[in-house]
Amino acid sequence: MKPEYNFSKGERGKFHRPNATFQIPVYLEPEVLAFLAAKAEKKGVDIDRIVNDLLKRDIGIFETAG
């Protein structure tokens, strides 16, 4: 890195997108990932589908439990 940078010609907010959405990464423990990968392969679907189905089911349980 340089010791100093010149931002005098910079534009504030040039790349700002107010309605941008971000996909956050989710890191699974190795044994959880292995289990889900095996289930996904058995069903012939991607791991993200298995994870989303499980999370949606848990959300439903939380909502009904209050």
PDB file of N, CA, C, O and CB in Angstrom:
ATOM      1  N   MET A   1       0.833  -1.185   0.000  1.00  0.00           N
ATOM      2  CA  MET A   1       0.000   0.000   0.000  1.00  0.00           C
ATOM      3  C   MET A   1       0.873   1.243   0.000  1.00  0.00           C
ATOM      4  O   MET A   1       1.999   1.254   0.497  1.00  0.00           O
ATOM      5  CB  MET A   1      -0.945   0.001   1.206  1.00  0.00           C
ATOM      6  N   LYS A   2       0.310   2.268  -0.570  1.00  0.00           N
ATOM      7  CA  LYS A   2       0.995   3.557  -0.546  1.00  0.00           C
ATOM      8  C   LYS A   2       0.850   4.153   0.846  1.00  0.00           C
ATOM      9  O   LYS A   2      -0.111   3.851   1.554  1.00  0.00           O
ATOM     10  CB  LYS A   2       0.425   4.524  -1.632  1.00  0.00           C
ATOM     11  N   PRO A   3       1.792   4.994   1.242  1.00  0.00           N
ATOM     12  CA  PRO A   3       1.660   5.636   2.552  1.00  0.00           C
ATOM     13  C   PRO A   3       0.499   6.637   2.594  1.00  0.00           C
ATOM     14  O   PRO A   3      -0.033   6.929   3.665  1.00  0.00           O
ATOM     15  CB  PRO A   3       2.962   6.343   2.917  1.00  0.00           C
ATOM     16  N   GLU A   4       0.108   7.164   1.419  1.00  0.00           N
ATOM     17  CA  GLU A   4      -0.975   8.154   1.394  1.00  0.00           C
ATOM     18  C   GLU A   4      -1.704   8.069   0.050  1.00  0.00           C
ATOM     19  O   GLU A   4      -1.080   7.808  -0.978  1.00  0.00           O
ATOM     20  CB  GLU A   4      -0.420   9.599   1.633  1.00  0.00           C
ATOM     21  N   TYR A   5      -3.004   8.286   0.057  1.00  0.00           N
ATOM     22  CA  TYR A   5      -3.816   8.266  -1.159  1.00  0.00           C
ATOM     23  C   TYR A   5      -4.508   9.611  -1.333  1.00  0.00           C
ATOM     24  O   TYR A   5      -4.861  10.267  -0.352  1.00  0.00           O
ATOM     25  CB  TYR A   5      -4.857   7.119  -1.111  1.00  0.00           C
ATOM     26  N   ASN A   6      -4.703  10.022  -2.590  1.00  0.00           N
ATOM     27  CA  ASN A   6      -5.329  11.298  -2.903  1.00  0.00           C
ATOM     28  C   ASN A   6      -6.783  11.048  -3.320  1.00  0.00           C
ATOM     29  O   ASN A   6      -7.042  10.452  -4.365  1.00  0.00           O
ATOM     30  CB  ASN A   6      -4.543  12.044  -4.027  1.00  0.00           C
ATOM     31  N   PHE A   7      -7.703  11.500  -2.513  1.00  0.00           N
ATOM     32  CA  PHE A   7      -9.128  11.348  -2.804  1.00  0.00           C
ATOM     33  C   PHE A   7      -9.780  12.671  -3.210  1.00  0.00           C
ATOM     34  O   PHE A   7     -11.003  12.797  -3.158  1.00  0.00           O
ATOM     35  CB  PHE A   7      -9.846  10.773  -1.594  1.00  0.00           C
ATOM     36  N   SER A   8      -8.985  13.643  -3.608  1.00  0.00           N
ATOM     37  CA  SER A   8      -9.524  14.971  -3.914  1.00  0.00           C
ATOM     38  C   SER A   8     -10.482  14.949  -5.106  1.00  0.00           C
ATOM     39  O   SER A   8     -11.355  15.812  -5.195  1.00  0.00           O
ATOM     40  CB  SER A   8      -8.386  15.940  -4.191  1.00  0.00           C
ATOM     41  N   LYS A   9     -10.346  13.990  -6.021  1.00  0.00           N
ATOM     42  CA  LYS A   9     -11.244  13.899  -7.171  1.00  0.00           C
ATOM     43  C   LYS A   9     -12.305  12.818  -6.988  1.00  0.00           C
ATOM     44  O   LYS A   9     -12.995  12.449  -7.939  1.00  0.00           O
ATOM     45  CB  LYS A   9     -10.445  13.626  -8.433  1.00  0.00           C
ATOM     46  N   GLY A  10     -12.431  12.320  -5.781  1.00  0.00           N
ATOM     47  CA  GLY A  10     -13.412  11.273  -5.493  1.00  0.00           C
ATOM     48  C   GLY A  10     -14.835  11.823  -5.464  1.00  0.00           C
ATOM     49  O   GLY A  10     -15.046  13.007  -5.203  1.00  0.00           O
ATOM     50  N   GLU A  11     -15.807  10.954  -5.734  1.00  0.00           N
ATOM     51  CA  GLU A  11     -17.233  11.327  -5.716  1.00  0.00           C
ATOM     52  C   GLU A  11     -17.931  10.551  -4.627  1.00  0.00           C
ATOM     53  O   GLU A  11     -17.968   9.321  -4.660  1.00  0.00           O
ATOM     54  CB  GLU A  11     -17.910  11.060  -7.090  1.00  0.00           C
ATOM     55  N   ARG A  12     -18.485  11.258  -3.662  1.00  0.00           N
ATOM     56  CA  ARG A  12     -19.208  10.592  -2.585  1.00  0.00           C
ATOM     57  C   ARG A  12     -20.490   9.967  -3.125  1.00  0.00           C
ATOM     58  O   ARG A  12     -21.260  10.623  -3.827  1.00  0.00           O
ATOM     59  CB  ARG A  12     -19.526  11.585  -1.447  1.00  0.00           C
ATOM     60  N   GLY A  13     -20.714   8.701  -2.796  1.00  0.00           N
ATOM     61  CA  GLY A  13     -21.944   8.019  -3.169  1.00  0.00           C
ATOM     62  C   GLY A  13     -22.009   7.543  -4.601  1.00  0.00           C
ATOM     63  O   GLY A  13     -23.077   7.128  -5.052  1.00  0.00           O
ATOM     64  N   LYS A  14     -20.925   7.583  -5.328  1.00  0.00           N
ATOM     65  CA  LYS A  14     -20.923   7.222  -6.744  1.00  0.00           C
ATOM     66  C   LYS A  14     -21.445   5.804  -6.973  1.00  0.00           C
ATOM     67  O   LYS A  14     -22.162   5.564  -7.944  1.00  0.00           O
ATOM     68  CB  LYS A  14     -19.518   7.354  -7.314  1.00  0.00           C
ATOM     69  N   PHE A  15     -21.105   4.885  -6.117  1.00  0.00           N
ATOM     70  CA  PHE A  15     -21.512   3.493  -6.296  1.00  0.00           C
ATOM     71  C   PHE A  15     -22.598   3.064  -5.313  1.00  0.00           C
ATOM     72  O   PHE A  15     -22.923   1.880  -5.223  1.00  0.00           O
ATOM     73  CB  PHE A  15     -20.314   2.589  -6.150  1.00  0.00           C
ATOM     74  N   HIS A  16     -23.154   4.015  -4.584  1.00  0.00           N
ATOM     75  CA  HIS A  16     -24.203   3.694  -3.616  1.00  0.00           C
ATOM     76  C   HIS A  16     -25.484   3.284  -4.330  1.00  0.00           C
ATOM     77  O   HIS A  16     -25.935   3.978  -5.242  1.00  0.00           O
ATOM     78  CB  HIS A  16     -24.471   4.893  -2.691  1.00  0.00           C
ATOM     79  N   ARG A  17     -26.067   2.173  -3.929  1.00  0.00           N
ATOM     80  CA  ARG A  17     -27.340   1.684  -4.465  1.00  0.00           C
ATOM     81  C   ARG A  17     -28.290   1.487  -3.287  1.00  0.00           C
ATOM     82  O   ARG A  17     -28.159   0.508  -2.553  1.00  0.00           O
ATOM     83  CB  ARG A  17     -27.152   0.341  -5.280  1.00  0.00           C
ATOM     84  N   PRO A  18     -29.250   2.403  -3.090  1.00  0.00           N
ATOM     85  CA  PRO A  18     -30.100   2.350  -1.892  1.00  0.00           C
ATOM     86  C   PRO A  18     -30.951   1.092  -1.785  1.00  0.00           C
ATOM     87  O   PRO A  18     -31.288   0.688  -0.672  1.00  0.00           O
ATOM     88  CB  PRO A  18     -30.998   3.542  -1.867  1.00  0.00           C
ATOM     89  N   ASN A  19     -31.305   0.470  -2.877  1.00  0.00           N
ATOM     90  CA  ASN A  19     -32.163  -0.720  -2.817  1.00  0.00           C
ATOM     91  C   ASN A  19     -31.393  -2.009  -3.032  1.00  0.00           C
ATOM     92  O   ASN A  19     -31.986  -3.046  -3.329  1.00  0.00           O
ATOM     93  CB  ASN A  19     -33.261  -0.618  -3.846  1.00  0.00           C
ATOM     94  N   ALA A  20     -30.083  -1.955  -2.885  1.00  0.00           N
ATOM     95  CA  ALA A  20     -29.265  -3.146  -3.096  1.00  0.00           C
ATOM     96  C   ALA A  20     -29.545  -4.169  -1.997  1.00  0.00           C
ATOM     97  O   ALA A  20     -29.760  -3.812  -0.839  1.00  0.00           O
ATOM     98  CB  ALA A  20     -27.760  -2.781  -3.127  1.00  0.00           C
ATOM     99  N   THR A  21     -29.538  -5.427  -2.373  1.00  0.00           N
ATOM    100  CA  THR A  21     -29.676  -6.502  -1.385  1.00  0.00           C
ATOM    101  C   THR A  21     -28.385  -7.308  -1.378  1.00  0.00           C
ATOM    102  O   THR A  21     -27.684  -7.395  -2.386  1.00  0.00           O
ATOM    103  CB  THR A  21     -30.912  -7.420  -1.702  1.00  0.00           C
ATOM    104  N   PHE A  22     -28.091  -7.880  -0.252  1.00  0.00           N
ATOM    105  CA  PHE A  22     -26.867  -8.641  -0.089  1.00  0.00           C
ATOM    106  C   PHE A  22     -27.188 -10.067   0.308  1.00  0.00           C
ATOM    107  O   PHE A  22     -28.056 -10.305   1.148  1.00  0.00           O
ATOM    108  CB  PHE A  22     -25.957  -7.989   0.950  1.00  0.00           C
ATOM    109  N   GLN A  23     -26.500 -11.001  -0.286  1.00  0.00           N
ATOM    110  CA  GLN A  23     -26.608 -12.404   0.101  1.00  0.00           C
ATOM    111  C   GLN A  23     -25.508 -12.666   1.119  1.00  0.00           C
ATOM    112  O   GLN A  23     -24.322 -12.584   0.802  1.00  0.00           O
ATOM    113  CB  GLN A  23     -26.490 -13.371  -1.144  1.00  0.00           C
ATOM    114  N   ILE A  24     -25.913 -12.982   2.346  1.00  0.00           N
ATOM    115  CA  ILE A  24     -24.907 -13.232   3.360  1.00  0.00           C
ATOM    116  C   ILE A  24     -24.448 -14.685   3.285  1.00  0.00           C
ATOM    117  O   ILE A  24     -25.264 -15.584   3.082  1.00  0.00           O
ATOM    118  CB  ILE A  24     -25.454 -12.903   4.760  1.00  0.00           C
ATOM    119  N   PRO A  25     -23.156 -14.915   3.447  1.00  0.00           N
ATOM    120  CA  PRO A  25     -22.683 -16.301   3.448  1.00  0.00           C
ATOM    121  C   PRO A  25     -23.025 -16.965   4.778  1.00  0.00           C
ATOM    122  O   PRO A  25     -22.981 -16.331   5.832  1.00  0.00           O
ATOM    123  CB  PRO A  25     -21.155 -16.362   3.188  1.00  0.00           C
ATOM    124  N   VAL A  26     -23.353 -18.204   4.716  1.00  0.00           N
ATOM    125  CA  VAL A  26     -23.619 -18.980   5.919  1.00  0.00           C
ATOM    126  C   VAL A  26     -22.607 -20.120   5.944  1.00  0.00           C
ATOM    127  O   VAL A  26     -22.494 -20.879   4.981  1.00  0.00           O
ATOM    128  CB  VAL A  26     -25.105 -19.518   5.954  1.00  0.00           C
ATOM    129  N   TYR A  27     -21.885 -20.235   7.029  1.00  0.00           N
ATOM    130  CA  TYR A  27     -20.858 -21.254   7.146  1.00  0.00           C
ATOM    131  C   TYR A  27     -21.367 -22.365   8.057  1.00  0.00           C
ATOM    132  O   TYR A  27     -21.748 -22.115   9.200  1.00  0.00           O
ATOM    133  CB  TYR A  27     -19.534 -20.653   7.687  1.00  0.00           C
ATOM    134  N   LEU A  28     -21.371 -23.585   7.546  1.00  0.00           N
ATOM    135  CA  LEU A  28     -21.848 -24.734   8.295  1.00  0.00           C
ATOM    136  C   LEU A  28     -20.667 -25.492   8.886  1.00  0.00           C
ATOM    137  O   LEU A  28     -19.576 -25.525   8.317  1.00  0.00           O
ATOM    138  CB  LEU A  28     -22.693 -25.658   7.398  1.00  0.00           C
ATOM    139  N   GLU A  29     -20.913 -26.096  10.036  1.00  0.00           N
ATOM    140  CA  GLU A  29     -19.892 -26.951  10.628  1.00  0.00           C
ATOM    141  C   GLU A  29     -19.694 -28.157   9.716  1.00  0.00           C
ATOM    142  O   GLU A  29     -20.635 -28.602   9.059  1.00  0.00           O
ATOM    143  CB  GLU A  29     -20.289 -27.396  12.075  1.00  0.00           C
ATOM    144  N   PRO A  30     -18.483 -28.680   9.677  1.00  0.00           N
ATOM    145  CA  PRO A  30     -18.184 -29.775   8.738  1.00  0.00           C
ATOM    146  C   PRO A  30     -19.126 -30.969   8.835  1.00  0.00           C
ATOM    147  O   PRO A  30     -19.530 -31.519   7.810  1.00  0.00           O
ATOM    148  CB  PRO A  30     -16.789 -30.251   8.961  1.00  0.00           C
ATOM    149  N   GLU A  31     -19.481 -31.377  10.046  1.00  0.00           N
ATOM    150  CA  GLU A  31     -20.372 -32.538  10.183  1.00  0.00           C
ATOM    151  C   GLU A  31     -21.793 -32.223   9.722  1.00  0.00           C
ATOM    152  O   GLU A  31     -22.482 -33.097   9.195  1.00  0.00           O
ATOM    153  CB  GLU A  31     -20.396 -33.015  11.634  1.00  0.00           C
ATOM    154  N   VAL A  32     -22.230 -30.991   9.915  1.00  0.00           N
ATOM    155  CA  VAL A  32     -23.558 -30.573   9.433  1.00  0.00           C
ATOM    156  C   VAL A  32     -23.555 -30.534   7.912  1.00  0.00           C
ATOM    157  O   VAL A  32     -24.495 -31.005   7.271  1.00  0.00           O
ATOM    158  CB  VAL A  32     -23.955 -29.180  10.013  1.00  0.00           C
ATOM    159  N   LEU A  33     -22.509 -29.976   7.342  1.00  0.00           N
ATOM    160  CA  LEU A  33     -22.383 -29.908   5.891  1.00  0.00           C
ATOM    161  C   LEU A  33     -22.357 -31.305   5.274  1.00  0.00           C
ATOM    162  O   LEU A  33     -23.004 -31.545   4.255  1.00  0.00           O
ATOM    163  CB  LEU A  33     -21.119 -29.136   5.504  1.00  0.00           C
ATOM    164  N   ALA A  34     -21.613 -32.225   5.885  1.00  0.00           N
ATOM    165  CA  ALA A  34     -21.539 -33.593   5.365  1.00  0.00           C
ATOM    166  C   ALA A  34     -22.906 -34.260   5.404  1.00  0.00           C
ATOM    167  O   ALA A  34     -23.299 -34.932   4.450  1.00  0.00           O
ATOM    168  CB  ALA A  34     -20.525 -34.421   6.167  1.00  0.00           C
ATOM    169  N   PHE A  35     -23.629 -34.078   6.503  1.00  0.00           N
ATOM    170  CA  PHE A  35     -24.966 -34.663   6.628  1.00  0.00           C
ATOM    171  C   PHE A  35     -25.904 -34.105   5.563  1.00  0.00           C
ATOM    172  O   PHE A  35     -26.590 -34.859   4.873  1.00  0.00           O
ATOM    173  CB  PHE A  35     -25.541 -34.399   8.028  1.00  0.00           C
ATOM    174  N   LEU A  36     -25.929 -32.787   5.435  1.00  0.00           N
ATOM    175  CA  LEU A  36     -26.825 -32.152   4.466  1.00  0.00           C
ATOM    176  C   LEU A  36     -26.433 -32.483   3.033  1.00  0.00           C
ATOM    177  O   LEU A  36     -27.300 -32.656   2.176  1.00  0.00           O
ATOM    178  CB  LEU A  36     -26.828 -30.643   4.662  1.00  0.00           C
ATOM    179  N   ALA A  37     -25.145 -32.572   2.770  1.00  0.00           N
ATOM    180  CA  ALA A  37     -24.687 -32.921   1.423  1.00  0.00           C
ATOM    181  C   ALA A  37     -25.151 -34.323   1.052  1.00  0.00           C
ATOM    182  O   ALA A  37     -25.562 -34.563  -0.083  1.00  0.00           O
ATOM    183  CB  ALA A  37     -23.151 -32.825   1.327  1.00  0.00           C
ATOM    184  N   ALA A  38     -25.085 -35.244   2.002  1.00  0.00           N
ATOM    185  CA  ALA A  38     -25.542 -36.617   1.741  1.00  0.00           C
ATOM    186  C   ALA A  38     -27.038 -36.647   1.473  1.00  0.00           C
ATOM    187  O   ALA A  38     -27.494 -37.334   0.559  1.00  0.00           O
ATOM    188  CB  ALA A  38     -25.203 -37.539   2.927  1.00  0.00           C
ATOM    189  N   LYS A  39     -27.807 -35.903   2.266  1.00  0.00           N
ATOM    190  CA  LYS A  39     -29.262 -35.849   2.069  1.00  0.00           C
ATOM    191  C   LYS A  39     -29.608 -35.208   0.726  1.00  0.00           C
ATOM    192  O   LYS A  39     -30.500 -35.682   0.023  1.00  0.00           O
ATOM    193  CB  LYS A  39     -29.934 -35.066   3.217  1.00  0.00           C
ATOM    194  N   ALA A  40     -28.908 -34.135   0.371  1.00  0.00           N
ATOM    195  CA  ALA A  40     -29.166 -33.447  -0.891  1.00  0.00           C
ATOM    196  C   ALA A  40     -28.835 -34.356  -2.078  1.00  0.00           C
ATOM    197  O   ALA A  40     -29.571 -34.398  -3.064  1.00  0.00           O
ATOM    198  CB  ALA A  40     -28.346 -32.143  -0.970  1.00  0.00           C
ATOM    199  N   GLU A  41     -27.729 -35.076  -1.973  1.00  0.00           N
ATOM    200  CA  GLU A  41     -27.347 -35.980  -3.066  1.00  0.00           C
ATOM    201  C   GLU A  41     -28.368 -37.106  -3.218  1.00  0.00           C
ATOM    202  O   GLU A  41     -28.719 -37.488  -4.335  1.00  0.00           O
ATOM    203  CB  GLU A  41     -25.941 -36.569  -2.816  1.00  0.00           C
ATOM    204  N   LYS A  42     -28.832 -37.624  -2.107  1.00  0.00           N
ATOM    205  CA  LYS A  42     -29.831 -38.703  -2.129  1.00  0.00           C
ATOM    206  C   LYS A  42     -31.128 -38.240  -2.795  1.00  0.00           C
ATOM    207  O   LYS A  42     -31.760 -38.990  -3.539  1.00  0.00           O
ATOM    208  CB  LYS A  42     -30.122 -39.193  -0.696  1.00  0.00           C
ATOM    209  N   LYS A  43     -31.515 -36.977  -2.512  1.00  0.00           N
ATOM    210  CA  LYS A  43     -32.750 -36.429  -3.084  1.00  0.00           C
ATOM    211  C   LYS A  43     -32.539 -35.841  -4.477  1.00  0.00           C
ATOM    212  O   LYS A  43     -33.506 -35.574  -5.191  1.00  0.00           O
ATOM    213  CB  LYS A  43     -33.316 -35.361  -2.164  1.00  0.00           C
ATOM    214  N   GLY A  44     -31.290 -35.640  -4.865  1.00  0.00           N
ATOM    215  CA  GLY A  44     -30.996 -35.060  -6.168  1.00  0.00           C
ATOM    216  C   GLY A  44     -31.254 -33.571  -6.253  1.00  0.00           C
ATOM    217  O   GLY A  44     -31.640 -33.058  -7.304  1.00  0.00           O
ATOM    218  N   VAL A  45     -31.038 -32.867  -5.131  1.00  0.00           N
ATOM    219  CA  VAL A  45     -31.224 -31.415  -5.091  1.00  0.00           C
ATOM    220  C   VAL A  45     -29.965 -30.765  -4.526  1.00  0.00           C
ATOM    221  O   VAL A  45     -29.075 -31.451  -4.023  1.00  0.00           O
ATOM    222  CB  VAL A  45     -32.475 -31.032  -4.239  1.00  0.00           C
ATOM    223  N   ASP A  46     -29.898 -29.449  -4.612  1.00  0.00           N
ATOM    224  CA  ASP A  46     -28.769 -28.710  -4.049  1.00  0.00           C
ATOM    225  C   ASP A  46     -28.917 -28.578  -2.536  1.00  0.00           C
ATOM    226  O   ASP A  46     -30.018 -28.656  -1.991  1.00  0.00           O
ATOM    227  CB  ASP A  46     -28.656 -27.317  -4.698  1.00  0.00           C
ATOM    228  N   ILE A  47     -27.775 -28.375  -1.873  1.00  0.00           N
ATOM    229  CA  ILE A  47     -27.780 -28.234  -0.417  1.00  0.00           C
ATOM    230  C   ILE A  47     -28.608 -27.034   0.012  1.00  0.00           C
ATOM    231  O   ILE A  47     -29.299 -27.097   1.029  1.00  0.00           O
ATOM    232  CB  ILE A  47     -26.353 -28.102   0.114  1.00  0.00           C
ATOM    233  N   ASP A  48     -28.553 -25.934  -0.747  1.00  0.00           N
ATOM    234  CA  ASP A  48     -29.301 -24.742  -0.342  1.00  0.00           C
ATOM    235  C   ASP A  48     -30.795 -25.023  -0.264  1.00  0.00           C
ATOM    236  O   ASP A  48     -31.487 -24.437   0.570  1.00  0.00           O
ATOM    237  CB  ASP A  48     -29.039 -23.594  -1.315  1.00  0.00           C
ATOM    238  N   ARG A  49     -31.298 -25.893  -1.102  1.00  0.00           N
ATOM    239  CA  ARG A  49     -32.727 -26.233  -1.043  1.00  0.00           C
ATOM    240  C   ARG A  49     -33.046 -26.979   0.251  1.00  0.00           C
ATOM    241  O   ARG A  49     -34.056 -26.699   0.896  1.00  0.00           O
ATOM    242  CB  ARG A  49     -33.134 -27.090  -2.267  1.00  0.00           C
ATOM    243  N   ILE A  50     -32.194 -27.922   0.628  1.00  0.00           N
ATOM    244  CA  ILE A  50     -32.394 -28.661   1.879  1.00  0.00           C
ATOM    245  C   ILE A  50     -32.351 -27.703   3.068  1.00  0.00           C
ATOM    246  O   ILE A  50     -33.212 -27.763   3.946  1.00  0.00           O
ATOM    247  CB  ILE A  50     -31.319 -29.769   2.040  1.00  0.00           C
ATOM    248  N   VAL A  51     -31.364 -26.829   3.097  1.00  0.00           N
ATOM    249  CA  VAL A  51     -31.215 -25.885   4.207  1.00  0.00           C
ATOM    250  C   VAL A  51     -32.417 -24.952   4.273  1.00  0.00           C
ATOM    251  O   VAL A  51     -32.957 -24.727   5.357  1.00  0.00           O
ATOM    252  CB  VAL A  51     -29.913 -25.071   4.061  1.00  0.00           C
ATOM    253  N   ASN A  52     -32.847 -24.404   3.141  1.00  0.00           N
ATOM    254  CA  ASN A  52     -33.998 -23.508   3.135  1.00  0.00           C
ATOM    255  C   ASN A  52     -35.270 -24.222   3.590  1.00  0.00           C
ATOM    256  O   ASN A  52     -36.064 -23.644   4.332  1.00  0.00           O
ATOM    257  CB  ASN A  52     -34.199 -22.923   1.743  1.00  0.00           C
ATOM    258  N   ASP A  53     -35.475 -25.459   3.161  1.00  0.00           N
ATOM    259  CA  ASP A  53     -36.648 -26.221   3.604  1.00  0.00           C
ATOM    260  C   ASP A  53     -36.636 -26.428   5.115  1.00  0.00           C
ATOM    261  O   ASP A  53     -37.660 -26.268   5.781  1.00  0.00           O
ATOM    262  CB  ASP A  53     -36.704 -27.577   2.892  1.00  0.00           C
ATOM    263  N   LEU A  54     -35.467 -26.787   5.651  1.00  0.00           N
ATOM    264  CA  LEU A  54     -35.360 -26.970   7.099  1.00  0.00           C
ATOM    265  C   LEU A  54     -35.627 -25.666   7.854  1.00  0.00           C
ATOM    266  O   LEU A  54     -36.337 -25.655   8.859  1.00  0.00           O
ATOM    267  CB  LEU A  54     -33.975 -27.506   7.461  1.00  0.00           C
ATOM    268  N   LEU A  55     -35.054 -24.574   7.360  1.00  0.00           N
ATOM    269  CA  LEU A  55     -35.244 -23.290   8.035  1.00  0.00           C
ATOM    270  C   LEU A  55     -36.694 -22.815   7.951  1.00  0.00           C
ATOM    271  O   LEU A  55     -37.220 -22.267   8.919  1.00  0.00           O
ATOM    272  CB  LEU A  55     -34.318 -22.239   7.432  1.00  0.00           C
ATOM    273  N   LYS A  56     -37.336 -23.016   6.817  1.00  0.00           N
ATOM    274  CA  LYS A  56     -38.743 -22.625   6.685  1.00  0.00           C
ATOM    275  C   LYS A  56     -39.611 -23.422   7.649  1.00  0.00           C
ATOM    276  O   LYS A  56     -40.537 -22.879   8.252  1.00  0.00           O
ATOM    277  CB  LYS A  56     -39.231 -22.828   5.239  1.00  0.00           C
ATOM    278  N   ARG A  57     -39.311 -24.708   7.793  1.00  0.00           N
ATOM    279  CA  ARG A  57     -40.075 -25.528   8.738  1.00  0.00           C
ATOM    280  C   ARG A  57     -39.869 -25.032  10.165  1.00  0.00           C
ATOM    281  O   ARG A  57     -40.822 -24.947  10.940  1.00  0.00           O
ATOM    282  CB  ARG A  57     -39.665 -27.011   8.625  1.00  0.00           C
ATOM    283  N   ASP A  58     -38.618 -24.705  10.515  1.00  0.00           N
ATOM    284  CA  ASP A  58     -38.346 -24.186  11.854  1.00  0.00           C
ATOM    285  C   ASP A  58     -39.016 -22.831  12.079  1.00  0.00           C
ATOM    286  O   ASP A  58     -39.512 -22.562  13.173  1.00  0.00           O
ATOM    287  CB  ASP A  58     -36.840 -24.065  12.076  1.00  0.00           C
ATOM    288  N   ILE A  59     -39.034 -21.986  11.069  1.00  0.00           N
ATOM    289  CA  ILE A  59     -39.714 -20.687  11.195  1.00  0.00           C
ATOM    290  C   ILE A  59     -41.193 -20.912  11.486  1.00  0.00           C
ATOM    291  O   ILE A  59     -41.769 -20.229  12.333  1.00  0.00           O
ATOM    292  CB  ILE A  59     -39.537 -19.835   9.902  1.00  0.00           C
ATOM    293  N   GLY A  60     -41.812 -21.866  10.788  1.00  0.00           N
ATOM    294  CA  GLY A  60     -43.215 -22.174  11.039  1.00  0.00           C
ATOM    295  C   GLY A  60     -43.432 -22.643  12.475  1.00  0.00           C
ATOM    296  O   GLY A  60     -44.421 -22.268  13.104  1.00  0.00           O
ATOM    297  N   ILE A  61     -42.526 -23.451  12.993  1.00  0.00           N
ATOM    298  CA  ILE A  61     -42.633 -23.937  14.374  1.00  0.00           C
ATOM    299  C   ILE A  61     -42.511 -22.764  15.339  1.00  0.00           C
ATOM    300  O   ILE A  61     -43.281 -22.670  16.295  1.00  0.00           O
ATOM    301  CB  ILE A  61     -41.542 -25.005  14.676  1.00  0.00           C
ATOM    302  N   PHE A  62     -41.552 -21.867  15.100  1.00  0.00           N
ATOM    303  CA  PHE A  62     -41.377 -20.702  15.973  1.00  0.00           C
ATOM    304  C   PHE A  62     -42.603 -19.801  15.954  1.00  0.00           C
ATOM    305  O   PHE A  62     -43.012 -19.284  16.994  1.00  0.00           O
ATOM    306  CB  PHE A  62     -40.144 -19.905  15.555  1.00  0.00           C
ATOM    307  N   GLU A  63     -43.187 -19.614  14.787  1.00  0.00           N
ATOM    308  CA  GLU A  63     -44.349 -18.720  14.660  1.00  0.00           C
ATOM    309  C   GLU A  63     -45.558 -19.304  15.380  1.00  0.00           C
ATOM    310  O   GLU A  63     -46.312 -18.555  16.001  1.00  0.00           O
ATOM    311  CB  GLU A  63     -44.686 -18.474  13.175  1.00  0.00           C
ATOM    312  N   THR A  64     -45.763 -20.595  15.316  1.00  0.00           N
ATOM    313  CA  THR A  64     -46.916 -21.195  15.991  1.00  0.00           C
ATOM    314  C   THR A  64     -46.696 -21.288  17.493  1.00  0.00           C
ATOM    315  O   THR A  64     -47.658 -21.248  18.260  1.00  0.00           O
ATOM    316  CB  THR A  64     -47.201 -22.582  15.423  1.00  0.00           C
ATOM    317  N   ALA A  65     -45.445 -21.410  17.926  1.00  0.00           N
ATOM    318  CA  ALA A  65     -45.145 -21.507  19.358  1.00  0.00           C
ATOM    319  C   ALA A  65     -45.224 -20.131  20.036  1.00  0.00           C
ATOM    320  O   ALA A  65     -45.403 -20.033  21.250  1.00  0.00           O
ATOM    321  CB  ALA A  65     -43.744 -22.122  19.569  1.00  0.00           C
ATOM    322  N   GLY A  66     -45.088 -19.083  19.236  1.00  0.00           N
ATOM    323  CA  GLY A  66     -45.193 -17.732  19.778  1.00  0.00           C
ATOM    324  C   GLY A  66     -43.927 -17.292  20.340  1.00  0.00           C
ATOM    325  O   GLY A  66     -43.831 -16.173  20.843  1.00  0.00           O
TER     326      GLY A  66
END
